[in-house]
Amino acid sequence: MFNDPALELLTGEETTQLTKLIYKMGRHQQKTGLLPRSVFFAITETMPIAGVDLAVIRPGPVPELLLAVRPAEDPFFAGLWHIPGTRVLMGDDALSAIVKRVMQRDFGFVLPREPEFLAARDIMKGPAGPNSSPAGQEIYRSFGYILDSEDQKIPTSKDMDFFPLNRIPVDFIQHQLPTIDHLRVLHGV
């Protein structure tokens, strides 16, 4: 299948050059966690991306969910609230390591227990909505962590705060709404 000349879009030289560039970018991304913005968008426009998000819940009469604001330079979701998460990066060897990376990057520390698996969801490329995203097709795994009295106090700020599950901000990333609905059912909200 791969050597059928009728199916080839690139010349042999172009294929060799592209292959070298992909490996070069993969090694760079493995070291830094970053890709050039134009390359990242070319990839997300053309193939599914795997991701993980982490729903941190503070229990109470109405449980609260920790949300963060997307940075101003985000071309799709600037200024919108979201459940913190990340894409699976080359070299990630376990979901628990990926979740720990999210904790450290977004919360500033690692929570003392492993989070629990909540749900899997597929997001299709399309206009912003509960099951689609303009950023591209994604395959997400959601994990949940319920805080208890022994957990560290998570500092909040203008860019990260807890919201009651029954009052999620209007300016929230739409493709994460199925996760919110799942959390509401789990917590009886």
NORRARA-V903589 format. One record per pair of residues at least 24 apart in sequence whose C-alpha atoms are under 7 Angstrom apart, sorted by the first residue. I is the first residue (numbers start at 0). GAP is how many residues later the second one is. Records with the same first field share a line. If there is no record, write none. Layout:
I: GAP ; GAP
This chain:
25: 64
29: 59 ; 60 ; 61
32: 56
43: 91 ; 92 ; 93
44: 91
46: 90
47: 89 ; 90 ; 91
48: 88 ; 89 ; 90
49: 37 ; 38 ; 88 ; 89 ; 90
50: 35 ; 36 ; 37 ; 87 ; 88 ; 89 ; 90
51: 33 ; 34 ; 35 ; 88 ; 89 ; 90
52: 30 ; 31 ; 32 ; 33 ; 88 ; 89 ; 90
53: 29 ; 30 ; 31 ; 45 ; 88 ; 89 ; 90
54: 28 ; 88 ; 89 ; 90
55: 88 ; 89 ; 90
56: 88 ; 89 ; 90
57: 88 ; 89
58: 87 ; 88
61: 102 ; 103 ; 127
62: 101 ; 102
63: 98 ; 99 ; 100 ; 101
64: 97 ; 98 ; 99 ; 100
65: 94 ; 95 ; 96 ; 97
66: 93 ; 94 ; 95
67: 91 ; 92 ; 93
68: 90 ; 91
75: 58 ; 59
76: 96
79: 91 ; 92 ; 93
80: 90 ; 91 ; 92
81: 90 ; 91
114: 28 ; 29 ; 30
115: 27 ; 28 ; 29
116: 25 ; 26 ; 27
117: 24 ; 25 ; 26
122: 52
127: 46 ; 47
128: 45 ; 46
129: 44 ; 45 ; 46 ; 47 ; 48
130: 44
131: 43
132: 42
164: 24
